[in-house]
């Protein structure tokens, strides 16, 4: 066997330029498949893992009828009253919010805002912008007058830590309510809409301002794996009953679901197209190599070499071409994908740090998705195809009679 592989190794370098061209074509094809699928996988992964850029969850729970109009009175009991009925997967992050629209006023002007009453410890795990406070700090848990604002709102109203900010809302009883808060921190968000419109206070402060009891409007659940959303949502819906609306990220953001289906089809089409080109390239190279040496194979068979031995020799040549091509392609494609999984690729720089896609804010910096299993899977497919395609030229020669092969010009 080692002698056969040695002879095949020598044979593939008899036409060095053609062999190198064939290997480069196979390698480049594999690199394109690995990098493109990694980039698309990273984009889809970001769409599902970056939900906290907008404070969204993989699963969200609302009081029945709250979501369309976000009416203050469409509230549900505090999560602590029903948390024992449900069990979430290990690593899940959960928090509830009180939500209202209002008007924020400072000495420099007024701006419409969305007021969120939150549990600070829970919310910091759910909203990425709470983990990026550029000035000041998060309010303390017992801070009834602390408020957190975005950079854009702070700039418009000339706010800084320590500034006074009056928030006016319509209370649950229909009367107007207002309270004076102190800015404790200014956060940065990749979404200008959040930075311009969202203000956060403690849940207790929001309930007092709005005239609400121990209720909330929204429960947000972020899971360690977005694929768990459907199962968790079904479990929550069964445990909580019909008085709650339970929605998954796919229902809240159908555009991401559509994008996932579309891009998966595109990746499959591109991969099949590249594999087809690679297969035709290997077939053409091996067929030319074999046809040029028809008389040589005729001599081998005339001196007693069995057809199976001839087939094995040609397949061994395909083995070397496939092995070198796949090793080089997998190494370059894997390293390229890994590099951009560590160092994000920035797209659409003119749109700023993020772009909005039907309600979800996605970062313009995309990290490729790198998994060794994906590299091995794509490499194995190309490798197997290269070997299978190499069988046809070998079988074509093996079917010739020695005399017929010797007469070949």
VOTI-37207 format. One line per field, with one value per residue (C-alpha): residue number from 0; residue in one letter; x, y, z. Coordinates in Angstrom, 3 decimals, padded with zeros to 6 digits, m for minus. Layout:
# residues N
num	c(NUM, ...)
residu	c(a, ...)
c1	c(X, ...)
c2	c(Y, ...)
c3	c(Z, ...)
***
This chain:
# residues 409
num	c(0, 1, 2, 3, 4, 5, 6, 7, 8, 9, 10, 11, 12, 13, 14, 15, 16, 17, 18, 19, 20, 21, 22, 23, 24, 25, 26, 27, 28, 29, 30, 31, 32, 33, 34, 35, 36, 37, 38, 39, 40, 41, 42, 43, 44, 45, 46, 47, 48, 49, 50, 51, 52, 53, 54, 55, 56, 57, 58, 59, 60, 61, 62, 63, 64, 65, 66, 67, 68, 69, 70, 71, 72, 73, 74, 75, 76, 77, 78, 79, 80, 81, 82, 83, 84, 85, 86, 87, 88, 89, 90, 91, 92, 93, 94, 95, 96, 97, 98, 99, 100, 101, 102, 103, 104, 105, 106, 107, 108, 109, 110, 111, 112, 113, 114, 115, 116, 117, 118, 119, 120, 121, 122, 123, 124, 125, 126, 127, 128, 129, 130, 131, 132, 133, 134, 135, 136, 137, 138, 139, 140, 141, 142, 143, 144, 145, 146, 147, 148, 149, 150, 151, 152, 153, 154, 155, 156, 157, 158, 159, 160, 161, 162, 163, 164, 165, 166, 167, 168, 169, 170, 171, 172, 173, 174, 175, 176, 177, 178, 179, 180, 181, 182, 183, 184, 185, 186, 187, 188, 189, 190, 191, 192, 193, 194, 195, 196, 197, 198, 199, 200, 201, 202, 203, 204, 205, 206, 207, 208, 209, 210, 211, 212, 213, 214, 215, 216, 217, 218, 219, 220, 221, 222, 223, 224, 225, 226, 227, 228, 229, 230, 231, 232, 233, 234, 235, 236, 237, 238, 239, 240, 241, 242, 243, 244, 245, 246, 247, 248, 249, 250, 251, 252, 253, 254, 255, 256, 257, 258, 259, 260, 261, 262, 263, 264, 265, 266, 267, 268, 269, 270, 271, 272, 273, 274, 275, 276, 277, 278, 279, 280, 281, 282, 283, 284, 285, 286, 287, 288, 289, 290, 291, 292, 293, 294, 295, 296, 297, 298, 299, 300, 301, 302, 303, 304, 305, 306, 307, 308, 309, 310, 311, 312, 313, 314, 315, 316, 317, 318, 319, 320, 321, 322, 323, 324, 325, 326, 327, 328, 329, 330, 331, 332, 333, 334, 335, 336, 337, 338, 339, 340, 341, 342, 343, 344, 345, 346, 347, 348, 349, 350, 351, 352, 353, 354, 355, 356, 357, 358, 359, 360, 361, 362, 363, 364, 365, 366, 367, 368, 369, 370, 371, 372, 373, 374, 375, 376, 377, 378, 379, 380, 381, 382, 383, 384, 385, 386, 387, 388, 389, 390, 391, 392, 393, 394, 395, 396, 397, 398, 399, 400, 401, 402, 403, 404, 405, 406, 407, 408)
residu	c(x, x, x, x, x, x, x, x, x, x, x, x, x, x, x, x, x, x, x, x, x, x, x, x, x, x, x, x, x, x, x, x, x, x, x, x, x, x, x, x, x, x, x, x, x, x, x, x, x, x, x, x, x, x, x, x, x, x, x, x, x, x, x, x, x, x, x, x, x, x, x, x, x, x, x, x, x, x, x, x, x, x, x, x, x, x, x, x, x, x, x, x, x, x, x, x, x, x, x, x, x, x, x, x, x, x, x, x, x, x, x, x, x, x, x, x, x, x, x, x, x, x, x, x, x, x, x, x, x, x, x, x, x, x, x, x, x, x, x, x, x, x, x, x, x, x, x, x, x, x, x, x, x, x, x, x, x, x, x, x, x, x, x, x, x, x, x, x, x, x, x, x, x, x, x, x, x, x, x, x, x, x, x, x, x, x, x, x, x, x, x, x, x, x, x, x, x, x, x, x, x, x, x, x, x, x, x, x, x, x, x, x, x, x, x, x, x, x, x, x, x, x, x, x, x, x, x, x, x, x, x, x, x, x, x, x, x, x, x, x, x, x, x, x, x, x, x, x, x, x, x, x, x, x, x, x, x, x, x, x, x, x, x, x, x, x, x, x, x, x, x, x, x, x, x, x, x, x, x, x, x, x, x, x, x, x, x, x, x, x, x, x, x, x, x, x, x, x, x, x, x, x, x, x, x, x, x, x, x, x, x, x, x, x, x, x, x, x, x, x, x, x, x, x, x, x, x, x, x, x, x, x, x, x, x, x, x, x, x, x, x, x, x, x, x, x, x, x, x, x, x, x, x, x, x, x, x, x, x, x, x, x, x, x, x, x, x, x, x, x, x, x, x, x, x, x, x, x, x, x, x, x, x, x, x, x, x, x, x, x, x, x, x, x, x, x, x, x, x, x, x, x, x, x, x, x, x, x, x)
c1	c(000.000, 002.824, 004.426, 001.168, 000.863, 004.494, 003.938, 000.714, 002.572, 005.143, 002.463, 000.532, 003.652, 004.365, 002.085, 002.891, 001.031, m002.217, m002.048, m001.410, m004.233, m006.620, m005.631, m005.964, m009.447, m010.551, m008.950, m010.452, m013.873, m013.610, m012.408, m015.401, m017.882, m016.374, m016.073, m019.439, m021.329, m019.437, m020.299, m023.980, m024.051, m022.513, m025.087, m027.965, m026.383, m026.029, m029.641, m030.698, m027.990, m028.013, m031.612, m030.298, m029.135, m032.788, m033.698, m035.673, m035.994, m036.005, m039.347, m041.589, m044.715, m047.397, m050.799, m053.550, m054.098, m051.229, m048.904, m050.982, m051.658, m049.492, m052.295, m051.204, m054.204, m053.457, m051.028, m050.276, m049.349, m045.725, m043.597, m042.837, m046.477, m046.285, m042.578, m042.949, m045.306, m042.630, m039.103, m036.601, m033.446, m030.172, m028.482, m031.746, m031.952, m035.325, m036.721, m040.019, m040.724, m043.265, m043.638, m045.190, m044.922, m044.136, m042.477, m039.032, m038.279, m035.133, m034.202, m033.114, m036.253, m038.714, m038.526, m041.039, m039.677, m040.485, m040.254, m039.130, m039.421, m036.930, m035.129, m031.579, m029.801, m032.029, m032.157, m028.388, m028.318, m031.144, m030.184, m026.721, m026.829, m027.054, m023.679, m022.195, m022.736, m020.364, m020.993, m021.955, m023.233, m026.359, m028.726, m028.720, m031.533, m033.182, m032.715, m036.267, m035.100, m032.339, m032.845, m030.710, m030.758, m029.177, m026.386, m028.593, m031.247, m028.577, m027.140, m030.540, m031.537, m027.987, m027.995, m025.144, m024.895, m026.514, m028.845, m032.541, m035.052, m038.818, m040.888, m044.583, m046.943, m050.605, m051.403, m053.494, m056.427, m056.372, m054.851, m051.521, m048.571, m045.103, m041.996, m038.507, m035.541, m031.763, m029.679, m027.359, m025.843, m025.729, m025.650, m024.471, m026.583, m025.794, m029.451, m029.922, m033.652, m033.017, m030.420, m032.813, m036.080, m035.542, m035.229, m035.064, m036.004, m036.546, m039.675, m040.960, m040.491, m042.326, m045.254, m045.556, m045.436, m048.011, m050.309, m049.937, m049.843, m047.532, m047.949, m045.790, m046.411, m043.674, m041.508, m038.384, m036.567, m033.198, m032.031, m028.544, m029.612, m032.190, m033.224, m034.817, m037.349, m040.256, m040.061, m039.750, m042.636, m044.880, m044.026, m044.747, m048.054, m049.190, m048.212, m049.646, m052.923, m054.869, m054.681, m051.143, m049.655, m046.421, m044.386, m041.079, m038.467, m039.626, m043.163, m041.999, m039.466, m040.745, m038.234, m035.414, m037.211, m037.692, m034.086, m032.941, m034.932, m033.768, m030.093, m030.079, m031.395, m028.833, m025.973, m027.158, m027.419, m023.972, m022.413, m023.943, m022.815, m019.244, m019.177, m020.404, m017.661, m015.064, m016.343, m016.240, m012.744, m011.478, m013.198, m011.687, m008.189, m008.202, m009.823, m007.203, m004.425, m005.755, m006.484, m002.973, m001.545, m003.842, m000.954, 001.022, m001.850, m002.099, 001.522, 000.901, m002.103, m000.273, 002.491, m000.045, m001.177, m004.760, m007.478, m008.121, m004.512, m004.919, m008.090, m006.304, m003.453, m005.768, m007.800, m004.530, m003.699, m007.133, m006.406, m003.268, m004.906, m007.927, m005.826, m003.514, m006.364, m008.651, m005.908, m004.855, m008.440, m009.600, m006.582, m007.017, m010.836, m010.847, m008.240, m010.035, m013.362, m011.758, m009.996, m013.236, m014.981, m012.486, m012.091, m015.506, m015.963, m017.472, m020.068, m022.157, m019.902, m022.006, m024.999, m023.130, m022.841, m026.079, m028.857, m032.496, m034.298, m038.047, m037.659, m034.410, m031.129, m028.173, m024.579, m022.754, m019.787, m020.412, m018.484, m018.211, m019.482, m016.610, m017.058, m014.499, m017.335, m018.481, m014.949, m014.670, m018.126, m017.453, m013.947, m015.244, m017.847, m015.281, m012.842, m015.392, m016.549, m012.980, m012.423, m015.752, m015.239, m011.770, m013.281, m014.890, m011.642, m010.112, m013.033, m012.940, m009.324, m009.894, m012.598, m010.199, m008.479, m004.664, m004.451, m006.985, m005.127, m001.814, m003.299, m004.444, m002.630)
c2	c(000.000, 002.400, 001.693, 002.522, 005.833, 006.680, 006.042, 008.099, 010.959, 011.015, 010.854, 013.911, 016.066, 014.995, 017.874, 020.222, 023.276, 021.383, 019.701, 022.976, 024.678, 021.882, 021.965, 025.753, 025.533, 022.928, 024.817, 028.172, 026.556, 025.112, 028.459, 030.245, 027.729, 027.880, 031.651, 032.450, 029.970, 031.250, 034.853, 034.077, 031.954, 034.841, 037.279, 034.990, 034.226, 037.941, 038.555, 036.110, 036.769, 040.568, 040.882, 042.545, 045.472, 046.478, 044.893, 042.157, 038.556, 035.133, 034.701, 037.485, 037.332, 040.043, 040.536, 039.627, 042.513, 044.718, 044.483, 046.197, 049.489, 049.129, 050.353, 050.938, 049.076, 045.923, 044.665, 041.309, 040.308, 040.700, 037.793, 036.794, 035.647, 033.081, 032.332, 029.069, 027.710, 027.674, 026.377, 027.915, 026.279, 026.795, 029.987, 031.732, 035.425, 036.903, 040.224, 042.095, 045.710, 048.442, 050.395, 053.791, 056.740, 060.150, 063.517, 064.283, 067.927, 069.740, 073.408, 073.067, 071.540, 068.640, 065.283, 062.417, 059.277, 055.675, 055.106, 051.670, 050.608, 047.800, 045.648, 046.894, 043.599, 041.699, 044.419, 044.729, 041.147, 041.807, 045.169, 045.654, 049.436, 049.091, 047.400, 050.421, 053.372, 056.074, 058.685, 058.093, 054.666, 052.555, 053.678, 051.619, 049.120, 051.312, 054.570, 055.929, 059.106, 057.756, 057.751, 056.462, 058.221, 057.690, 059.750, 061.294, 062.377, 063.726, 065.791, 067.176, 068.142, 069.023, 066.386, 064.905, 062.865, 064.911, 066.840, 067.110, 065.575, 065.842, 063.015, 063.535, 060.640, 059.795, 057.679, 054.502, 056.467, 058.877, 061.790, 063.389, 062.447, 063.938, 063.349, 064.797, 062.476, 062.818, 061.557, 058.892, 057.721, 058.172, 054.982, 054.320, 052.247, 051.218, 052.072, 055.827, 055.339, 053.834, 056.454, 059.225, 057.967, 055.459, 056.375, 053.865, 054.085, 051.495, 049.384, 050.757, 054.355, 053.674, 052.031, 054.983, 057.506, 055.598, 054.758, 051.005, 048.200, 045.173, 044.570, 044.610, 044.862, 042.756, 039.792, 039.231, 035.899, 035.526, 031.952, 030.464, 029.119, 030.791, 027.346, 026.635, 029.465, 027.434, 024.762, 027.308, 029.392, 026.317, 025.405, 028.941, 029.138, 025.802, 026.782, 030.327, 029.748, 031.917, 035.184, 035.778, 036.252, 034.302, 035.141, 033.859, 036.004, 034.494, 035.777, 039.163, 039.554, 037.532, 039.254, 037.368, 034.060, 034.929, 036.003, 032.732, 030.630, 032.726, 032.742, 029.009, 028.411, 030.825, 029.118, 025.713, 026.973, 028.605, 025.501, 023.178, 025.492, 025.627, 021.869, 021.308, 023.502, 021.751, 018.341, 019.286, 020.692, 017.495, 015.366, 017.391, 017.286, 013.567, 012.694, 014.643, 013.078, 009.572, 010.010, 011.343, 008.171, 005.646, 003.917, 003.832, 002.048, m000.270, m001.273, m001.923, m004.131, m005.984, m007.050, m008.465, m005.553, m006.227, m003.596, m003.271, m002.221, 000.451, 001.738, 001.825, 003.853, 006.503, 006.671, 007.043, 010.042, 011.507, 010.804, 012.927, 015.790, 015.721, 015.452, 018.352, 020.543, 019.909, 020.334, 023.677, 024.848, 023.823, 025.475, 028.780, 028.787, 027.770, 030.361, 033.087, 032.266, 032.030, 035.372, 037.171, 035.407, 037.127, 040.365, 041.567, 042.499, 045.993, 046.527, 049.557, 051.971, 054.961, 053.664, 053.985, 051.290, 049.537, 049.223, 048.545, 045.671, 045.780, 046.479, 044.675, 046.572, 044.687, 045.729, 046.652, 044.682, 041.062, 038.183, 035.073, 031.866, 029.399, 025.769, 023.062, 020.632, 022.808, 022.888, 019.098, 018.589, 020.782, 019.342, 015.774, 016.491, 017.968, 015.157, 012.415, 014.101, 014.364, 010.653, 009.615, 011.800, 010.304, 006.807, 007.549, 008.152, 005.104, 002.857, 004.174, 003.071, m000.232, m001.209, m000.857, m003.926, m003.741, m003.892, m001.079, 001.037, 000.514, 001.783, 005.021, 008.111)
c3	c(000.000, 000.867, m002.497, m004.272, m002.382, m003.166, m006.869, m006.810, m005.101, m007.892, m010.557, m009.360, m009.702, m013.263, m014.308, m011.473, m012.784, m013.367, m009.971, m008.170, m010.073, m009.151, m005.478, m005.346, m006.866, m004.310, m001.432, m002.403, m002.763, 000.744, 002.138, 000.588, 002.001, 005.497, 005.659, 004.093, 006.270, 009.333, 008.496, 007.936, 011.089, 013.022, 011.672, 012.644, 015.990, 016.686, 015.730, 018.449, 021.028, 020.694, 021.836, 024.976, 022.822, 022.887, 026.212, 024.445, 025.566, 023.965, 025.743, 027.067, 029.217, 029.267, 030.820, 028.376, 025.957, 027.212, 024.227, 021.473, 023.342, 026.463, 028.730, 032.328, 033.718, 031.678, 034.311, 035.860, 039.407, 040.376, 039.220, 042.801, 043.180, 040.381, 039.960, 041.910, 039.243, 036.560, 036.255, 033.877, 032.453, 034.348, 033.210, 032.249, 033.149, 034.054, 035.205, 035.225, 034.315, 034.790, 031.529, 030.804, 028.459, 029.889, 029.480, 030.891, 031.722, 032.737, 032.871, 029.217, 027.690, 027.453, 025.717, 025.365, 027.035, 027.831, 031.573, 032.745, 036.356, 036.912, 039.408, 038.853, 039.556, 037.134, 034.478, 034.182, 032.853, 030.382, 028.854, 027.374, 027.818, 031.596, 031.453, 029.664, 031.988, 030.735, 033.446, 037.075, 038.078, 038.401, 041.177, 044.355, 044.941, 047.586, 045.664, 045.209, 043.439, 041.184, 037.430, 034.562, 031.179, 027.751, 026.227, 023.534, 026.036, 028.375, 025.538, 024.503, 028.052, 029.214, 031.939, 033.940, 037.139, 039.887, 037.573, 038.393, 035.984, 036.332, 034.857, 034.154, 033.374, 033.262, 036.300, 036.328, 037.804, 034.846, 036.776, 035.929, 038.083, 038.324, 040.367, 040.596, 040.136, 040.312, 037.418, 038.829, 035.569, 031.803, 029.709, 026.177, 023.787, 020.233, 019.524, 019.252, 019.851, 023.289, 024.152, 023.160, 024.675, 027.485, 031.176, 033.988, 037.661, 040.362, 040.121, 043.432, 042.273, 039.004, 040.812, 043.188, 040.349, 038.278, 041.175, 040.729, 043.249, 043.196, 039.467, 036.356, 032.642, 031.102, 032.101, 030.021, 029.878, 028.182, 027.695, 027.346, 023.934, 021.681, 020.376, 023.772, 023.358, 021.936, 024.637, 027.455, 026.067, 025.859, 029.439, 030.688, 028.788, 030.237, 033.776, 033.729, 031.899, 029.496, 031.435, 030.171, 026.709, 026.230, 023.136, 021.783, 020.039, 016.747, 017.326, 018.585, 015.765, 012.789, 010.520, 012.261, 011.650, 007.989, 007.709, 009.292, 006.813, 003.861, 004.776, 005.506, 001.988, 000.539, 002.388, 001.135, m002.461, m002.351, m000.772, m003.380, m006.198, m004.868, m004.282, m007.837, m009.256, m007.114, m008.201, m011.887, m011.430, m009.832, m012.472, m015.309, m013.814, m013.091, m016.423, m018.368, m016.319, m016.940, m020.648, m021.285, m019.745, m021.430, m023.253, m020.017, m018.288, m021.321, m020.797, m017.106, m017.846, m020.660, m018.257, m015.813, m013.687, m012.685, m013.407, m009.676, m009.205, m011.886, m010.232, m006.858, m008.354, m009.818, m006.600, m004.668, m006.856, m006.083, m002.412, m002.475, m004.375, m002.056, 001.115, 000.293, m000.972, 001.976, 004.581, 003.090, 002.492, 005.964, 007.585, 005.734, 005.932, 009.594, 010.567, 008.601, 010.238, 013.678, 013.207, 012.405, 015.278, 017.605, 015.621, 014.400, 010.781, 010.606, 007.897, 006.924, 008.821, 007.755, 009.729, 013.046, 015.687, 014.795, 012.277, 013.026, 011.361, 012.059, 015.755, 016.531, 016.795, 015.360, 015.715, 012.505, 013.881, 012.965, 014.474, 012.335, 013.911, 014.333, 015.289, 014.684, 013.964, 011.025, 009.608, 009.854, 008.322, 005.270, 004.851, 005.028, 002.370, m000.041, 000.733, 000.111, m003.088, m004.369, m003.815, m005.359, m008.431, m008.904, m009.273, m012.671, m014.620, m012.936, m013.895, m017.458, m017.850, m016.065, m018.604, m021.556, m022.990, m022.917, m026.737, m027.066, m024.523, m026.333, m029.610, m027.934, m029.200)
***
